[in-house]
């Protein structure tokens, strides 16, 4: 069984462990020397691995999505850990526990799916309600919905991540519609429930999270447009204008052409939903960056998804307590205001002319 996870690996460490093959390719150095390059992973992350000698048999027998047992040394290459493989073989079925290799939501999937159904039941528009309830009641859609990630890398990239993302969006839709009463909450809930159903087919997630061939060729926006349109066409009397609105919500939810949307959001609810979706996905990426191990006390690991690091605000704002006896860290005592000596109750206050070194009169009044 698995003993070492990717996030546990230390430089100059020798390991023997099991991994899932995410990528495999034969490469050549500039000098023409052939080697085997693999991307290996487990539920904690992925790591690049290279094998320089006697890799021909492994290259022939091992493919993507295979489980392997490796003997390797952890090395640093361009400040990133990398495995130098010494031995490599296919793992036996009884050596593998799938839970070690695919990250999974910590939330209760069945409870989240019940929440999704409750949000669908709350939709007032009868056509939208029938559409959403009908789709999530489909056994195959329900099975995939409970397992699918929301993305391969960018956000919620773990089993159950899509459902977690959708539930979050439904909650946000309700809150924003309360704040902006001109918004149609039914359209927002329908968009949240259906905007990523194409990912059920775009992504594969039985062993490693990756893309299916149709997913690579079409993308989830095209795929979900087809899926939802077929579902709408099975509902007798579904209003044609409402069908167009639903289709627009789907194809515009990425917000910009360069992000894959065929159209910009041109309906109020479409624009709002794009920003909700963008916010939820970005905050999920920030959450991952802050939770990832980092050698810096105040800064997160670098987020490739967002192109930056994030300040660990709790650490940055944590009050510092000076060490006992460290005079350089001790605060200087505040100066105490000086009061004139008390005089006898019966004695009149003497009228004297202040010396040049005394405080001005308004300061005497202030501190006396």
Buried (B, 14 or more C-beta within 10 A) or exposed (E): EBEBBBEBBEEEEEBEBBBBBBBBEEEEEEEEEEBBBBBBBBBBBBBBBBBEEEBEEBBEEBEBEBBBBBBBBBBEEEEEBBBBBBEBEBBEEEEBEEEBBBBBBEBEBEEBBEBBBEBBEEBEBEBBBBBBBBBBEEEEBBEBBBBBBBBBEBBBBBBBBBBBBBBBBBBBBBEBBEEEEEBBBBBBBBBBBBBBBBBBBBBBBEBBBBBBEEBEEBBBBBBBBEBBBEBBEEBEEBEEEBBEBBBBBBBBBBBEEEEBBEEBBEBEBBBBBBEBBBEBBBEBBBBBBBEBEBEEEEBBBBBEBBEEBBEBEEEEEEEEEEEEEEEEEEEEEEEEEEEEEEEEEEEEEEEEEEEEEEBEEEEBEEEE
